C-alpha cells in the first residue's frame, strides 16, 4: 500500500486541527504495514500507541469524518471514467460477542449477537469481459441497533440501499448499481428509476408484472420460457459449491414493473428479467432485474457477467474482518470501534485491489511496473526469470503460499499480501547485509 495514497486519504479530514490530521496519517501508515496486528502490534513505541488511543477517543474523530475525503476521491474517479462503473452494495455486521466489557454495542442480524451493522458501496470500473478495477468506496454507513425500537421511529434499515445511491449524487450514464436479493425492494426500484440510475439486481420477490398487456407472476412465467442462448460461466463461491466452470442457459423478457400493493396502479417503469440456469445443477439459478438495454445475446451475457462482479463486496467484507482483524480489537467503547472502522474501511479497498494488478495488465513488462530491487530478489529466491507483471504477482503470491498449478487459477489478495509482507522482511534483512 503506497504511502502517498495513505497520506492523501487522511491528511484532509475535516477536524480543523492539523495535529489530528497528521496523527491520522501516522496511524493509517502503521495499519498499512501491519494490517493483521492489533494496535499495540502496529504501533511499537509507547508514545505512538498512547497517541492512537487518544486519537480514537477524540469526539471529533468519527467514522464519517475519516471517510469523507476518500468518498470524494472515489466519486471523482468514477465521474471521469470512460468505462462502465459499478456501484456494488451490500450490508454486513461486526461481531464482538466475546467482548463483554465493551459498552454501547447492540444486537446484530440474529438479534442475539453483540456488535454493529454496516452497509458499504464499493465502486469499481468494469473491464470486458469480466474484470474490475477497484476505485474505492462511494459511501459506507455503520450504526448501532437499539435494543428496542422507538414507537416514534418509522424508519427502515432497507432504506439504506436507496440512501446510498443518493449520497453519490446525480449518476452518470455509465454508472450501474449492482445488488443482491436484499435490494429487490419496490421503493428502491422506484427511487433508482426516478433518479436516473441503472441497476442490476438479483430478484427475490415473485412480482406482478405486465407482459404483452397481460398481468402475470414473473417466476413461474419466465421459468417456462425456452433458452435463447448458452455460454460458459466461471463461478467463485464459498467452498466447493458453485465454484468452477458451468455451462448455463439464458432467457430474458422485457416487462412493466408495478407496485406490489395495489392492483391497477401505474407502472414504475420498464425492466428486463433475465433468467440464468444450469441444466446439470438445478440449484444454480439467477433471476436478475435490470433497466439496462437487453436487445440480444451479447447484452444478456454482459448483464450476467456484471452481476457476477457482486462477489467483490463479499471479498471486501473478508478483507475488513480477516485482513485487518477488526473484530479482534479491544476497545471498550463502541464509539472508538466505529472510528477505527472508519479508517480500516477505507484502507481495505487497497488491500482488496492488490490482486487486480495481475489481471488488468498481465503482459506489461515487469521492469516498467516493479522496482528492480524487488525483481532481483524474487528471481534469486525462487530461481525464476520475471518478464511480465503477471509473472511478478504470481511469484509474489508464491512467497505467501500460492502453489501456482494450472488448476489453481489466479492468486487472491490474502496470498499476495502474505507474499508482499515476506518480501518486505527480506528487503529489510538485505539492507543489513
C-alpha positions as CSV (number, residue, x, y, z in Angstrom):
1,X,0.0,0.0,0.0
2,X,1.7,3.2,-1.2
3,X,2.5,5.8,1.5
4,X,1.3,8.7,-0.8
5,X,-2.1,7.0,-1.2
6,X,-2.5,6.7,2.6
7,X,-1.4,10.3,3.1
8,X,-4.0,11.5,0.5
9,X,-6.9,9.7,2.2
10,X,-6.5,11.2,5.6
11,X,-4.5,14.4,5.5
12,X,-7.6,16.4,4.7
13,X,-10.1,15.0,7.3
14,X,-12.3,17.8,8.5
15,X,-11.2,18.3,12.1
16,X,-9.9,21.9,11.9
17,X,-6.8,20.5,13.7
18,X,-3.6,19.8,11.8
19,X,-2.3,17.7,14.6
20,X,-5.2,15.3,14.3
21,X,-4.7,15.1,10.5
22,X,-1.0,14.2,10.9
23,X,-1.9,11.7,13.6
24,X,-4.5,10.1,11.3
25,X,-1.9,9.6,8.6
26,X,0.7,8.1,11.0
27,X,-1.8,5.6,12.4
28,X,-3.0,4.7,8.9
29,X,0.5,4.1,7.7
30,X,1.1,1.8,10.7
31,X,-2.1,-0.1,9.9
32,X,-1.0,-0.5,6.3
33,X,2.3,-2.0,7.3
34,X,0.8,-4.5,9.7
35,X,-2.9,-4.8,8.9
36,X,-3.3,-8.2,10.7
37,X,-1.9,-6.8,14.0
38,X,-3.7,-5.2,16.9
39,X,-2.9,-1.5,17.7
40,X,0.0,-2.4,20.0
41,X,1.4,-4.6,17.2
42,X,1.1,-1.8,14.6
43,X,2.5,1.0,16.8
44,X,5.5,-0.4,18.5
45,X,6.5,2.6,20.6
46,X,4.5,3.6,23.7
47,X,4.2,7.3,22.7
48,X,2.7,6.4,19.3
49,X,0.3,3.9,20.9
50,X,-0.9,6.4,23.5
51,X,-1.4,8.9,20.7
52,X,-3.6,6.4,18.8
53,X,-5.7,5.7,21.9
54,X,-6.2,9.5,22.3
55,X,-7.0,9.9,18.6
56,X,-9.8,7.3,18.6
57,X,-11.2,8.7,21.9
58,X,-11.5,12.2,20.5
59,X,-15.1,13.1,19.8
60,X,-14.0,14.9,16.6
61,X,-12.9,11.6,15.1
62,X,-15.9,9.7,13.7
63,X,-16.4,7.0,11.1
64,X,-17.8,9.6,8.6
65,X,-15.1,12.2,9.3
66,X,-12.4,9.7,8.5
67,X,-14.0,8.5,5.3
68,X,-15.3,11.8,3.6
69,X,-12.0,12.6,1.7
70,X,-12.0,9.0,0.4
71,X,-15.6,9.3,-0.9
72,X,-14.8,12.5,-2.7
73,X,-11.7,11.0,-4.4
74,X,-13.6,7.8,-5.4
75,X,-16.5,9.7,-6.9
76,X,-14.1,12.0,-8.9
77,X,-12.5,8.9,-10.4
78,X,-15.9,7.5,-11.2
79,X,-17.1,10.7,-13.0
80,X,-14.0,10.8,-15.1
81,X,-14.0,7.2,-16.1
82,X,-14.9,6.2,-19.6
83,X,-15.7,2.6,-18.6
84,X,-18.8,1.2,-17.1
85,X,-18.7,2.0,-13.3
86,X,-20.3,-0.5,-10.9
87,X,-21.6,0.7,-7.5
88,X,-21.7,-2.6,-5.7
89,X,-23.7,-2.5,-2.4
90,X,-24.2,-4.9,0.4
91,X,-24.5,-5.0,4.2
92,X,-22.8,-7.0,6.9
93,X,-22.0,-6.9,10.6
94,X,-19.1,-6.8,13.0
95,X,-19.5,-9.2,15.9
96,X,-18.0,-8.7,19.4
97,X,-19.8,-11.4,21.3
98,X,-16.8,-12.2,23.4
99,X,-16.2,-8.6,24.4
100,X,-18.3,-8.5,27.5
101,X,-16.7,-5.2,28.7
102,X,-17.3,-3.2,25.5
103,X,-20.1,-0.6,26.0
104,X,-22.5,0.8,23.5
105,X,-22.9,-2.1,21.1
106,X,-26.2,-3.5,20.0
107,X,-28.0,-6.6,18.6
108,X,-26.9,-7.9,15.2
109,X,-28.8,-9.7,12.4
110,X,-30.0,-12.6,14.5
111,X,-30.9,-10.2,17.4
112,X,-28.7,-12.1,19.8
113,X,-25.2,-11.0,18.7
114,X,-23.3,-8.1,20.2
115,X,-21.9,-5.7,17.6
116,X,-22.7,-3.2,15.0
117,X,-24.2,-3.2,11.5
118,X,-22.7,-1.6,8.4
119,X,-23.6,-1.1,4.7
120,X,-21.0,-0.4,2.0
121,X,-20.9,0.7,-1.6
122,X,-17.8,-0.4,-3.4
123,X,-17.1,1.3,-6.7
124,X,-15.3,-0.5,-9.5
125,X,-14.6,0.0,-13.1
126,X,-15.8,-2.8,-15.3
127,X,-13.4,-4.1,-17.9
128,X,-14.6,-6.5,-20.5
129,X,-15.1,-9.5,-20.5
130,X,-15.3,-9.7,-16.7
131,X,-12.6,-7.9,-14.7
132,X,-12.9,-5.0,-12.4
133,X,-10.6,-2.2,-11.1
134,X,-11.5,-1.1,-7.5
135,X,-11.8,2.7,-7.2
136,X,-12.9,2.8,-3.6
137,X,-16.0,3.4,-1.5
138,X,-18.6,5.9,-2.5
139,X,-20.3,5.7,0.9
140,X,-20.4,3.5,4.0
141,X,-22.7,3.7,6.9
142,X,-22.2,2.0,10.2
143,X,-24.7,2.0,13.1
144,X,-25.7,0.5,16.4
145,X,-29.0,-1.1,16.5
146,X,-31.1,-0.1,19.6
147,X,-32.2,-2.9,21.9
148,X,-35.8,-1.7,21.4
149,X,-37.0,0.4,18.5
150,X,-38.8,3.6,19.5
151,X,-42.5,3.8,18.6
152,X,-41.9,7.2,17.0
153,X,-39.2,5.8,14.7
154,X,-40.8,4.6,11.5
155,X,-37.5,4.3,9.5
156,X,-36.5,1.0,7.9
157,X,-33.0,-0.4,7.6
158,X,-33.9,-1.3,4.0
159,X,-33.9,2.4,3.1
160,X,-30.1,2.3,3.2
161,X,-29.9,0.9,-0.4
162,X,-31.5,4.0,-1.9
163,X,-29.9,6.4,0.5
164,X,-26.5,5.1,-0.5
165,X,-27.2,5.8,-4.2
166,X,-28.5,9.3,-3.4
167,X,-25.3,10.1,-1.4
168,X,-23.3,9.6,-4.6
169,X,-25.1,12.5,-6.2
170,X,-26.6,12.6,-9.8
171,X,-25.5,9.5,-11.6
172,X,-23.5,9.4,-14.9
173,X,-24.9,7.4,-17.8
174,X,-22.3,4.8,-17.3
175,X,-23.0,4.2,-13.6
176,X,-24.7,0.9,-12.6
177,X,-25.9,-0.2,-9.2
178,X,-25.3,-3.9,-8.5
179,X,-27.1,-5.6,-5.6
180,X,-28.2,-9.0,-4.3
181,X,-31.7,-10.1,-3.4
182,X,-31.8,-7.8,-0.3
183,X,-32.1,-4.8,-2.7
184,X,-35.2,-6.3,-4.5
185,X,-37.3,-3.5,-2.9
186,X,-40.1,-1.7,-4.7
187,X,-39.2,1.7,-3.1
188,X,-35.6,1.2,-4.2
189,X,-36.5,0.5,-7.8
190,X,-38.9,3.5,-8.0
191,X,-36.3,5.8,-6.4
192,X,-33.5,4.5,-8.7
193,X,-35.5,4.9,-11.8
194,X,-36.7,8.4,-10.8
195,X,-33.1,9.4,-10.1
196,X,-31.8,8.1,-13.4
197,X,-29.8,5.1,-12.0
198,X,-29.1,2.0,-14.0
199,X,-29.2,-1.2,-11.9
200,X,-28.7,-5.0,-12.0
201,X,-30.4,-6.7,-9.1
202,X,-31.0,-10.4,-8.2
203,X,-34.7,-11.0,-7.9
204,X,-36.2,-12.1,-4.6
205,X,-39.9,-11.5,-4.9
206,X,-42.3,-13.2,-7.3
207,X,-43.7,-9.8,-8.5
208,X,-46.7,-9.0,-10.6
209,X,-45.6,-7.8,-14.0
210,X,-47.2,-7.0,-17.3
211,X,-46.2,-8.9,-20.4
212,X,-48.0,-8.1,-23.7
213,X,-50.9,-6.4,-21.9
214,X,-51.4,-9.4,-19.6
215,X,-50.7,-9.5,-15.9
216,X,-48.6,-12.4,-14.7
217,X,-46.4,-13.6,-11.9
218,X,-42.8,-13.4,-13.1
219,X,-41.2,-16.5,-11.6
220,X,-43.5,-19.3,-12.9
221,X,-43.8,-17.5,-16.3
222,X,-40.1,-17.0,-17.0
223,X,-39.2,-20.5,-15.9
224,X,-41.4,-21.9,-18.7
225,X,-39.6,-19.9,-21.4
226,X,-37.0,-21.6,-23.6
227,X,-33.4,-20.7,-23.5
228,X,-32.3,-18.0,-26.0
229,X,-28.6,-18.7,-25.7
230,X,-26.0,-20.5,-23.6
231,X,-22.4,-19.8,-22.5
232,X,-19.8,-20.9,-20.0
233,X,-19.8,-19.1,-16.7
234,X,-16.8,-19.2,-14.3
235,X,-18.1,-19.0,-10.7
236,X,-16.4,-18.2,-7.4
237,X,-18.2,-19.2,-4.2
238,X,-17.6,-20.2,-0.7
239,X,-16.2,-23.7,-0.6
240,X,-16.5,-26.1,-3.5
241,X,-20.3,-25.4,-4.1
242,X,-20.8,-23.5,-7.3
243,X,-17.1,-22.9,-7.8
244,X,-15.7,-23.7,-11.3
245,X,-16.9,-23.5,-14.9
246,X,-20.6,-24.2,-15.7
247,X,-22.5,-24.2,-19.0
248,X,-25.6,-22.1,-18.3
249,X,-28.6,-21.2,-20.4
250,X,-30.1,-17.7,-20.6
251,X,-33.5,-16.3,-21.4
252,X,-34.9,-12.8,-20.9
253,X,-38.1,-10.8,-21.3
254,X,-39.0,-7.1,-21.0
255,X,-41.8,-6.3,-18.6
256,X,-43.6,-3.4,-16.9
257,X,-43.0,-3.3,-13.2
258,X,-45.9,-2.5,-10.9
259,X,-46.3,-1.7,-7.2
260,X,-46.9,-4.9,-5.2
261,X,-49.6,-3.2,-3.1
262,X,-52.4,-2.1,-5.4
263,X,-53.9,-3.6,-8.4
264,X,-54.5,-1.1,-11.2
265,X,-51.6,1.1,-10.1
266,X,-49.3,2.9,-12.6
267,X,-46.2,1.1,-13.7
268,X,-43.0,2.1,-12.0
269,X,-41.0,1.6,-15.3
270,X,-39.8,-0.9,-17.9
271,X,-37.3,-3.5,-16.8
272,X,-35.9,-6.7,-18.2
273,X,-35.9,-10.0,-16.3
274,X,-33.0,-12.3,-17.1
275,X,-33.0,-16.0,-16.1
276,X,-29.7,-17.9,-16.0
277,X,-29.8,-21.6,-15.1
278,X,-27.8,-24.8,-15.4
279,X,-29.4,-28.0,-16.6
280,X,-26.8,-30.1,-14.9
281,X,-27.4,-28.5,-11.5
282,X,-31.0,-27.1,-11.0
283,X,-30.0,-25.3,-7.8
284,X,-27.8,-23.0,-9.9
285,X,-30.2,-20.3,-11.0
286,X,-30.1,-16.5,-11.1
287,X,-33.1,-14.3,-11.8
288,X,-31.9,-10.8,-12.5
289,X,-33.7,-7.5,-12.9
290,X,-32.1,-4.7,-14.9
291,X,-33.1,-1.5,-16.7
292,X,-30.0,-1.6,-18.9
293,X,-30.8,-2.4,-22.6
294,X,-31.1,-6.1,-23.4
295,X,-31.6,-6.4,-27.2
296,X,-29.5,-9.6,-28.0
297,X,-27.5,-12.4,-26.6
298,X,-24.4,-10.3,-26.1
299,X,-26.4,-7.8,-23.9
300,X,-27.9,-10.6,-21.8
301,X,-24.5,-12.3,-21.2
302,X,-23.0,-8.9,-20.3
303,X,-25.6,-8.3,-17.6
304,X,-24.9,-11.8,-16.1
305,X,-21.1,-11.0,-16.1
306,X,-21.8,-7.6,-14.5
307,X,-23.8,-9.3,-11.7
308,X,-21.0,-11.7,-11.1
309,X,-18.8,-8.8,-10.0
310,X,-21.0,-8.5,-6.9
311,X,-18.7,-11.0,-5.3
312,X,-16.2,-8.1,-4.9
313,X,-18.2,-6.8,-2.0
314,X,-18.1,-10.1,-0.2
315,X,-14.3,-10.1,-0.7
316,X,-14.2,-6.5,0.8
317,X,-16.0,-7.7,3.9
318,X,-13.5,-10.5,4.2
319,X,-10.6,-8.0,4.0
320,X,-12.1,-5.9,6.8
321,X,-12.7,-8.9,9.1
322,X,-9.8,-11.2,8.2
323,X,-7.2,-8.9,6.7
324,X,-7.5,-6.2,9.3
325,X,-8.9,-8.3,12.1
326,X,-11.1,-5.5,13.3
327,X,-13.3,-7.8,15.3
328,X,-10.2,-8.6,17.5
329,X,-9.6,-5.1,18.7
330,X,-10.0,-4.5,22.4
331,X,-11.6,-1.1,22.6
332,X,-14.1,-0.7,25.4
333,X,-16.4,1.8,23.8
334,X,-18.5,1.4,20.6
335,X,-17.7,4.9,19.5
336,X,-14.0,4.1,19.3
337,X,-14.7,0.9,17.3
338,X,-16.7,3.0,14.9
339,X,-13.9,5.4,14.5
340,X,-11.3,2.6,13.9
341,X,-13.7,1.1,11.4
342,X,-13.8,4.4,9.5
343,X,-10.1,4.1,8.9
344,X,-10.0,0.4,8.3
345,X,-12.9,0.6,5.9
346,X,-11.0,2.9,3.6
347,X,-7.7,1.0,3.7
348,X,-9.4,-2.3,3.0
349,X,-10.2,-1.1,-0.5
350,X,-6.5,-1.0,-1.4
351,X,-5.7,-4.4,0.1
352,X,-8.6,-5.8,-2.0
353,X,-7.2,-4.2,-5.1
354,X,-3.8,-6.0,-4.8
355,X,-4.9,-8.9,-7.0
356,X,-6.1,-6.7,-9.8
357,X,-2.6,-5.7,-10.9
358,X,-2.0,-9.1,-12.4
359,X,-5.5,-9.2,-14.1
360,X,-5.7,-5.9,-15.8
361,X,-2.3,-5.6,-17.4
362,X,-0.8,-9.1,-17.2
363,X,1.5,-8.8,-20.2
364,X,3.1,-5.5,-19.3
365,X,6.9,-5.6,-19.0
366,X,7.7,-6.1,-15.3
367,X,10.6,-3.6,-15.3
368,X,8.1,-0.8,-16.1
369,X,5.9,-1.5,-13.1
370,X,8.0,-3.1,-10.4
371,X,11.2,-1.8,-8.6
372,X,14.3,-3.5,-10.0
373,X,15.4,-4.5,-6.5
374,X,12.2,-6.4,-5.9
375,X,12.6,-8.3,-9.2
376,X,16.2,-9.2,-8.5
377,X,15.4,-10.6,-5.0
378,X,12.5,-12.7,-6.2
379,X,14.4,-14.1,-9.1
380,X,17.2,-15.2,-6.8
381,X,15.0,-16.6,-4.1
382,X,12.7,-18.6,-6.4
383,X,15.2,-19.2,-9.2
384,X,12.9,-17.8,-11.9
385,X,13.1,-15.2,-14.6
386,X,10.4,-12.5,-14.4
387,X,9.3,-11.0,-17.7
388,X,5.7,-9.8,-17.2
389,X,3.6,-8.2,-14.5
390,X,1.7,-11.5,-14.2
391,X,5.0,-13.3,-13.6
392,X,5.8,-11.0,-10.7
393,X,2.4,-11.2,-9.0
394,X,2.2,-14.9,-9.2
395,X,5.8,-15.3,-7.8
396,X,5.0,-12.8,-5.1
397,X,2.0,-14.9,-4.2
398,X,4.3,-18.0,-4.1
399,X,6.1,-16.3,-1.2
400,X,2.7,-16.2,0.5
401,X,1.9,-19.9,0.0
402,X,0.4,-19.9,-3.5
403,X,1.3,-23.1,-5.3
404,X,0.6,-21.9,-8.9
405,X,-0.7,-25.1,-10.5
406,X,-2.8,-24.8,-13.7
407,X,-5.9,-25.7,-11.8
408,X,-5.3,-23.0,-9.1
409,X,-6.4,-20.0,-11.2
410,X,-5.0,-16.6,-10.2
411,X,-3.9,-15.8,-6.6
412,X,-6.2,-13.9,-4.2
413,X,-5.4,-10.9,-2.1
414,X,-4.6,-12.9,1.0
415,X,-1.7,-14.9,-0.5
416,X,-0.4,-11.8,-2.4
417,X,-0.4,-9.8,0.8
418,X,1.4,-12.5,2.7
419,X,4.0,-12.7,0.0
420,X,4.3,-8.9,0.0
421,X,4.9,-8.8,3.7
422,X,7.5,-11.6,3.4
423,X,9.3,-9.7,0.6
424,X,9.4,-6.5,2.7
425,X,11.1,-8.5,5.5
426,X,13.6,-9.9,3.1
427,X,14.4,-6.4,1.7
428,X,14.9,-5.1,5.3
429,X,17.2,-8.0,6.0
430,X,19.2,-7.4,2.8
431,X,19.8,-3.8,3.9
432,X,21.8,-5.1,6.9
433,X,24.0,-7.5,5.0
